[in-house]
Amino acid sequence: MTVEVLRYAAFTRDGQGGNPAGVVLDAACLADAQMLAIGQAIGFSETAFLRPLEAGEEWINIRYFSPRAEVAFCGHATIATAVAHAERHGTGRLHLLTLAGPVTVDTRQTPAGIVATLTSPPATAQPVAPAVLERALTALRWSETDLHPDYPSQVASAGNDHLVVGVASPAVLDRFDYDYPLLNELMADQRWTTVHAFSPDTDGRFHARNAFPPGGVVEDPATGAAAAAFGGYLRDLGQLPSGREVTVLQGHHMGAPSELLVSPASDGRRMLVSGAATPLALSSYEQELM
């Protein structure tokens, strides 16, 4: 059996940058071990596996695998999958069943290309225990004085848990150089998927950097699941009311500038995360599986 894995960069800016993801549009015959093996072979932070619709079905099962393990939900791989699907089958709405719950993705054609908007699982945020935050700051090589006074550190979720840390200045974000083993151990203890560090800009713009040791990645250039969780965090702080949209700029420290647009869904509980996706110059990958 031959499996084709497409390669896309999601949340690109003007067709550049973004976060690469693998996409398998027909994973109906793949076992978990095979999906993990493909994720390891591709080597991106996540590869998404879609099971095509059967007659009479509306919801499509989707799975996400990092090189290390399965992930319940991945925003950038969802955006990549939706754009890849739309290029082959036309724009519209996909109803996806993830391990984190149902997620819808809408695609539309724009002059700049296809843009996808996912509706996340319900977004929540809660305070992080002081002792846990102290461990996180030690791993991040930051102190309390590096934190922004108006943005309390919290654990936010929209399918996965993320530690959200606001820093006092862009200079603090520039020196995002953490102790990988120490942070990896803490994140495993707390079951966090990423650490989302951010610095507020102006006009609803935020600069972010994202640590992803559980996926074997030092830093992620664009993280849709974290952006959705961050939206819930801002909503609970009263900074993302209905009708407002914020822009998360990520990846420029890595030479992969990315843009994620975040706004509340109509129910106020879920978040809308929008972005473009661009096929990578790399050819699609084919693997023979027994």
N, C-alpha and C positions, 0 to 999 in steps of 0.2 A: 504494500500500500504506500502510495506517495502522498505526502502532505505538503501543500503550498502554504508558506508563511509570507504574507505581505509585510512590508516595512514602511511605516509612516512616522513622521514627526508631528506631534500634536501641540496645539497652542502656539503655532508659529506666528511671527510678526513679519508681514510682507513676504511670506514664503520662506523665511529664514529662521534659524534657531529652533526652538521647540524641544519637546521631549520625545525621543524615539520609542516606538512600541511595535511589537510584532502583532499581526492580526491573522487569525485563521478563520475564514468565513464558513468553512464546513468542517466542523470537528465532531460530527455525529458518531464516528466510529472510534474515537480516541479514548483510551483509558486514562485515569489520573496519572499513572506513571509515565505514560507517553507524553502527556501535556507538560509535565514537569521536565522531561528530557528535552523537549523542544524549547521550553523556556530557557533551559541551561545552554543549549546550543546557540540560540539567538543572542543571549547575553544582555538583552535590554532589561531595564528595571521591571517591566512586565510585558507579557504576551497575552493577548485576549483570544479566547476560543469560543466561537459562536456555533450553536446548533441550529441549522436551518429550520424554518417553520414546516410543519406537516399540515396536511389538509385539515381545515377547521380550527387551527390553532391561531392565537393572537400573540401570546407571550413567547419569547425566545430565551432559552437558557444561555447564559454567558458565564464563563469562568476566567479567572485571571491567575497567571502563574509568574512569579519572579524566578530568578535562577535558583532560589533556595526553597521556596514553598509557595503554596497557594495563598492568595490574598482575597479577602471577601469582596472588595470593591476597589476599582482603580479608575480615576477620572480621565487621565490622559489616554489610556488605552480604550476607554469607552468612546471618547471623541474620535480617535483614530479609526475605530471599528465602524462607527456611524458614517464617517466620510467615505471610507473604503466601500462600504455597502451601498451608499448613495451613488457613488460613481458608477457602480455596476447595475444597480436596480432602480435608480431614481430617488429623488429626495422625498421626504415625508417623515413619518413618525415610526420609530421602533419601540416596541414594548419589551424591555429586557428584564429577566429574572436573575438577580445576582444573589450571592450568599448573604448579602446585607439587606436584601429586600428588593421590591420592584423599582425599576428605574426606567423612565421614558427619555428618549433622545429624539429631538426634532432637527432635521437638516433642511437647509434652504440654500438656493443658489444666489450668490451675490456677484457683483462685477469682479471682485477679487478672488472668487472661487466659492466652494461649498463651506458653509459655516454650520457647526453643530452646537446644539444647546441641550445639555442634560439636566434633568430634574432629579436632584439627589434624594437619597433617603432622608427622613427627618433629621434636622440639625439640632444639636444640643451642645451645651457648654456648662462646665462646673469648675469650681475652684480646685487647684492642685494643692495637696497637702504641703505645708511649709517644709517638712523634712525631705519630701520627694523633690521639691523645687530646689532645695539646697544641693542635693545630689546632682540634679540636672545642671545647675550653674557651675558646679565643680567640673563636670564633664565638658561643658561648653567653654570652660576657661573664662567665665564672666563672673561678675559680682553683682550684688544688689544695686550698686550705683550705675551699672550699665543698663538697667531696666527702665522703661518708660513709665513715668508716674501715672499716666492716664490710661494705661492698658494693662490690667492685672493679668498675670500668667494663669492660664486655665487649660483644662483638658477639654478639647472640642471634638465633636464627632458628627459625621454624616455618612455613616457606614463603617468607618474605622475611627479609632481614637488617635488624636494628634495633640501633642503638647504645643500650645500656642504661646509664644514669648515675644512681647513687644520690647524693642530696645530704644534707648534714649536718643540715638543719633545714627545717621548713615555710616559714620566711622566705625561704630560698634559692629554693624552688620558687615562692613568690609573685612573685619578680622574674624570671620566665621571659620575658626580653625579649632576643631574640638578633639577630645580624646576618644578615638573611635571605639576601642575595646570597652572603655568605661561607659560610654553612652549606649553602646549596643547591649551591655549587660542590664543597664537601667531600663531600657526600652523593652527588653524581654520580660523583666520583672513586672512592668506596668502594662504590658501589652499595647504599647503605643506603636503605631505604624510609622509615623514621621515626627520630627520636631520642626514646627513651622515658626521660624524667627522672622520678624517683620519690623519695618521702620515706616511710619506714616510720612507721606509726602503731602501735596496739596491737591485740591479738586478731586477728592475721592480716589486718590492713587496711593498704593502701598507697594513698597519694595520688599521682596521676601527672599529668603534662602531656606532650603529644606533639607534636613538630614534624614537619610533613609537606610541606616545600618541593617534593619531586618531584611531588606531586599538585597543586601550585599553592595549597596551603593552609598558612597560618601556623601554625595549631594545630588539632588534631583533638579533638573532645569525647569520643570513645570509640573505641578502636582494638583490635578483637578480635585481629588478627594479632599486634600488639605484645604484647597480654596473654598470648597463647599462648607467644610467645618468652620473655616475662618469666617465665612458669611454668617453662620449661626452665632458665632462669638460676637461679631460686630452688631448683629441684630439685638442680642441680649444686652449689649452696652448702650442701645439706643442710637447707634450710628448707621444703621442700615434699615430705615423705615421702608414701608411698601412704596414701590415706584422708584426707588433709588438704585443706582448701579455703581459699583466700585470696580476699579481696575487693579489687578495684582500683576506687578511686573517682576519677573523671576528669570533667573538663568543668565543675566548679562555678566555676572562675575565669572561664569564658566565659558563665555564666548558663545552662548546659545540663548539669545534674548527671546523671552516668551511673554505672551500676554493672555491673561485670563480675565474674563468679565463675569462678575458675580452680582446677583440680585435675588431678592426673595421671590419665591413662587407665590401664586395667588392665595394659597392656604396659609402663608406666613410661616409654616413649619419647615418646608423644604427649600432648597436653594437651587437657583438656575445658574449653571456655569457654562459659558459659551467660549468657543474658540474655533480656529481654523486648523486644518491638518494638511500636510503636504507629503506626497510620496517621496521617499528617499531615493537618491541616485543609485543606491545599492539595488541589485536585482532581488526579486523575491527568492526565498529560500525553499528548497525542496528536500525533504528527508524521507528516506525509505524506512518504513516501520514494519516490523514483523507482526 
